[in-house]
């Protein structure tokens, strides 16, 4: 069972009234896209994607406008709409006790059906009420961010977008199968050439081959991909789907 990591309503009064001064004091060192790990959200060699083809995709932003002098920033991570009240993302987007992690915990909003990040301010933005982490999440590269899964409860139901269709078998684990990963993010380190939703094509790689490339700690419930050079780097919770239909098989933790 997932463990409740954060409840906004239970701590908002004390943190926002007493602790917000510490956020302002560290504002020069904190940005919405920073996390407690070295994973960063990149879409490299991506092409423009149509959000109408990926209606279950959610983009997570930092929205402290009602509480601070800072503006809407992001995206922080990608996510997937599980139901009108819950979204799935990566645990490392919120894990930690540092200022950056706490900022994300307090101020993150789920932005539904977002094509262009410049339009986030006018899109549906849903505040995160509770954060649930996988009980065996392991933070860091040494464990390949094991069980890097978080479920976010929304303060109010999503009214746009589409609930994801789940995969019900492992038939997708075939060498010829093709996949597509979707998300917003930097197109290379420290630079973002696009505000559009992007996608990249990926090919399935067996876990045996993945281990032979030098990766360790690859478990049976992991899935490995190959693609163009630096095709995907750290999608941070973005959606990965089989091309032959709207079948969701997992969220991207890192690449």
C-alpha positions as CSV (number, residue, x, y, z in Angstrom):
1,X,0.0,0.0,0.0
2,X,1.3,3.5,-0.8
3,X,2.2,5.6,2.1
4,X,0.9,9.2,2.5
5,X,3.9,11.4,2.3
6,X,2.3,14.8,2.4
7,X,-1.1,16.3,3.1
8,X,-1.4,20.0,2.1
9,X,-4.5,20.8,4.1
10,X,-3.0,19.5,7.4
11,X,0.1,21.6,7.3
12,X,-0.8,24.5,5.1
13,X,-1.7,26.9,7.9
14,X,1.5,26.4,9.9
15,X,3.9,26.1,7.0
16,X,2.5,29.0,4.9
17,X,2.2,31.4,7.9
18,X,5.4,30.5,9.7
19,X,7.7,28.8,7.3
20,X,7.2,30.9,4.1
21,X,9.8,33.3,5.3
22,X,12.4,30.6,4.9
23,X,11.3,30.1,1.3
24,X,11.8,33.8,0.5
25,X,15.2,33.7,2.3
26,X,16.4,30.9,0.0
27,X,14.6,32.1,-3.2
28,X,17.8,32.8,-5.1
29,X,18.8,29.1,-4.6
30,X,15.4,27.6,-5.4
31,X,13.6,27.2,-8.8
32,X,10.5,25.2,-9.6
33,X,12.4,22.8,-11.8
34,X,15.0,21.7,-9.1
35,X,14.5,18.4,-7.3
36,X,16.2,16.5,-4.5
37,X,18.0,14.3,-7.0
38,X,20.1,14.8,-10.1
39,X,17.4,13.7,-12.5
40,X,16.3,16.4,-14.9
41,X,13.3,16.7,-17.3
42,X,14.6,16.6,-20.9
43,X,13.0,15.7,-24.2
44,X,16.0,15.3,-26.6
45,X,15.5,14.7,-30.3
46,X,11.8,15.1,-29.8
47,X,9.1,16.1,-32.3
48,X,5.9,18.1,-31.6
49,X,3.1,16.0,-30.2
50,X,-0.6,16.8,-30.4
51,X,-2.1,16.9,-26.9
52,X,-5.4,15.5,-28.4
53,X,-3.5,12.3,-29.1
54,X,-2.3,12.1,-25.5
55,X,-5.2,13.5,-23.5
56,X,-4.3,11.7,-20.3
57,X,-0.9,13.5,-20.1
58,X,-0.6,16.0,-17.2
59,X,2.0,18.7,-16.8
60,X,3.0,19.6,-13.2
61,X,3.8,23.3,-12.5
62,X,4.8,25.3,-9.4
63,X,2.0,27.8,-8.7
64,X,2.8,30.0,-5.6
65,X,1.0,33.1,-7.0
66,X,-1.6,33.2,-4.2
67,X,1.0,32.9,-1.4
68,X,4.2,34.6,-2.6
69,X,5.5,37.2,-5.0
70,X,6.7,34.5,-7.4
71,X,4.9,33.6,-10.6
72,X,3.8,30.3,-12.2
73,X,6.9,28.2,-13.2
74,X,7.5,24.9,-14.8
75,X,7.1,22.3,-15.9
76,X,8.4,20.4,-12.8
77,X,7.5,16.9,-14.0
78,X,5.0,15.1,-16.2
79,X,2.2,12.9,-15.0
80,X,-0.7,10.8,-16.1
81,X,-4.4,11.1,-15.3
82,X,-5.5,8.0,-13.4
83,X,-9.0,9.2,-12.6
84,X,-10.7,12.6,-12.2
85,X,-9.2,12.8,-8.7
86,X,-5.7,11.2,-9.0
87,X,-2.6,11.4,-11.2
88,X,0.5,9.3,-11.4
89,X,4.0,10.7,-11.5
90,X,7.6,10.1,-10.3
91,X,8.3,10.0,-6.6
92,X,11.6,11.9,-6.9
93,X,9.7,15.0,-8.1
94,X,8.6,15.5,-4.4
95,X,10.9,13.4,-2.3
96,X,13.2,15.1,0.2
97,X,13.4,17.6,3.1
98,X,15.3,20.4,1.3
99,X,13.7,23.7,0.4
100,X,13.2,22.8,-3.2
101,X,11.3,19.6,-2.3
102,X,9.1,21.4,0.2
103,X,8.4,24.1,-2.4
104,X,7.2,21.5,-4.8
105,X,5.1,19.8,-2.1
106,X,3.4,23.0,-1.2
107,X,2.8,24.7,-4.5
108,X,2.5,22.1,-7.3
109,X,-0.6,22.1,-9.5
110,X,-1.6,19.6,-12.2
111,X,-2.2,21.3,-15.5
112,X,-4.6,19.3,-17.7
113,X,-4.5,19.0,-21.5
114,X,-1.6,21.4,-22.0
115,X,-0.2,21.8,-25.5
116,X,2.0,24.8,-25.0
117,X,3.7,25.6,-21.6
118,X,3.1,29.3,-22.4
119,X,-0.6,28.7,-22.0
120,X,-0.4,27.2,-18.5
121,X,-1.8,30.3,-16.8
122,X,-5.0,30.0,-18.7
123,X,-5.3,26.2,-18.6
124,X,-7.1,24.2,-15.9
125,X,-4.8,24.1,-12.9
126,X,-5.6,21.7,-10.0
127,X,-3.9,22.0,-6.6
128,X,-2.3,18.9,-5.2
129,X,-4.0,18.0,-1.9
130,X,-2.1,14.8,-0.9
131,X,1.0,13.0,-2.1
132,X,1.4,9.2,-1.8
133,X,4.8,7.5,-2.3
134,X,5.6,3.9,-3.0
135,X,6.6,2.4,0.4
136,X,9.8,1.0,-1.0
137,X,10.9,4.0,-3.0
138,X,14.8,4.3,-3.1
139,X,16.1,7.7,-4.0
140,X,19.2,7.9,-6.1
141,X,21.1,6.5,-9.0
142,X,22.7,3.7,-7.0
143,X,19.2,2.0,-6.9
144,X,18.0,3.3,-10.2
145,X,15.4,5.3,-8.3
146,X,13.7,2.0,-7.4
147,X,9.9,2.2,-7.2
148,X,10.0,5.8,-8.3
149,X,6.2,6.1,-8.2
150,X,3.9,8.7,-6.6
151,X,0.2,9.2,-6.7
152,X,-1.2,12.7,-6.3
153,X,-4.7,13.4,-5.0
154,X,-6.2,16.5,-6.5
155,X,-8.1,19.1,-4.5
156,X,-10.8,19.2,-7.1
157,X,-11.7,16.8,-9.9
158,X,-10.2,17.3,-13.4
159,X,-12.8,18.4,-15.9
160,X,-10.7,18.2,-19.1
161,X,-8.4,15.5,-20.3
162,X,-9.0,11.7,-20.5
163,X,-8.5,8.9,-18.0
164,X,-5.7,6.7,-19.1
165,X,-6.2,3.2,-20.5
166,X,-4.2,0.6,-18.6
167,X,-2.2,-2.3,-20.1
168,X,-3.5,-5.6,-18.8
169,X,-0.7,-7.9,-19.9
170,X,3.0,-8.0,-20.7
171,X,2.5,-8.6,-24.5
172,X,4.1,-5.3,-25.2
173,X,7.5,-6.8,-24.1
174,X,8.4,-7.9,-27.6
175,X,11.5,-6.8,-29.6
176,X,9.6,-5.4,-32.6
177,X,7.2,-3.3,-30.4
178,X,7.5,0.4,-30.8
179,X,6.7,3.0,-28.1
180,X,6.4,6.7,-27.7
181,X,7.3,8.8,-24.7
182,X,5.6,12.2,-24.2
183,X,6.4,15.3,-22.1
184,X,7.4,18.9,-21.7
185,X,10.9,19.8,-20.7
186,X,14.3,21.0,-21.7
187,X,15.5,19.9,-25.1
188,X,19.1,19.8,-23.8
189,X,21.0,20.6,-20.6
190,X,20.1,24.1,-19.4
191,X,18.3,25.0,-22.6
192,X,14.7,24.6,-23.8
193,X,14.1,25.2,-27.5
194,X,10.4,24.4,-27.4
195,X,7.3,25.2,-25.3
196,X,5.3,22.6,-27.2
197,X,4.4,19.1,-26.0
198,X,7.1,16.8,-27.5
199,X,7.3,13.1,-28.2
200,X,10.1,10.6,-29.0
201,X,10.0,7.2,-30.5
202,X,11.5,4.3,-28.4
203,X,12.1,0.6,-29.0
204,X,11.8,-2.1,-26.4
205,X,15.1,-3.7,-25.1
206,X,14.9,-6.9,-23.0
207,X,16.1,-6.7,-19.4
208,X,18.8,-9.2,-20.2
209,X,20.2,-6.8,-22.9
210,X,19.8,-3.9,-20.6
211,X,22.0,-5.6,-18.0
212,X,24.5,-6.5,-20.7
213,X,24.9,-2.7,-21.4
214,X,26.3,-2.3,-17.9
215,X,23.2,-1.3,-15.9
216,X,22.8,-3.0,-12.5
217,X,19.8,-3.4,-10.3
218,X,17.4,-3.9,-13.3
219,X,14.4,-5.7,-12.0
220,X,11.8,-7.8,-13.8
221,X,9.2,-5.0,-13.4
222,X,11.5,-2.5,-15.1
223,X,11.4,-1.8,-18.9
224,X,14.3,-0.6,-21.0
225,X,14.3,1.3,-24.3
226,X,16.6,2.3,-27.0
227,X,16.4,5.1,-29.5
228,X,18.4,7.8,-31.2
229,X,21.4,9.2,-29.4
230,X,20.3,10.9,-26.2
231,X,16.7,10.3,-27.3
232,X,15.2,10.6,-23.8
233,X,16.8,11.9,-20.7
234,X,14.8,12.0,-17.5
235,X,11.2,12.5,-18.5
236,X,10.4,12.8,-14.8
237,X,7.0,11.1,-14.7
238,X,6.1,11.6,-18.3
239,X,3.9,9.1,-20.1
240,X,5.1,6.1,-22.1
241,X,2.7,4.3,-24.4
242,X,2.6,1.6,-27.0
243,X,2.2,3.1,-30.5
244,X,-0.5,0.6,-31.5
245,X,-3.2,2.4,-29.6
246,X,-3.8,4.4,-26.5
247,X,-2.3,1.8,-24.1
248,X,-0.5,3.1,-21.1
249,X,2.4,0.8,-19.9
250,X,4.3,3.1,-17.5
251,X,5.7,6.4,-16.5
252,X,9.2,7.5,-17.3
253,X,11.5,7.9,-14.2
254,X,14.7,8.6,-16.0
255,X,16.6,7.8,-19.2
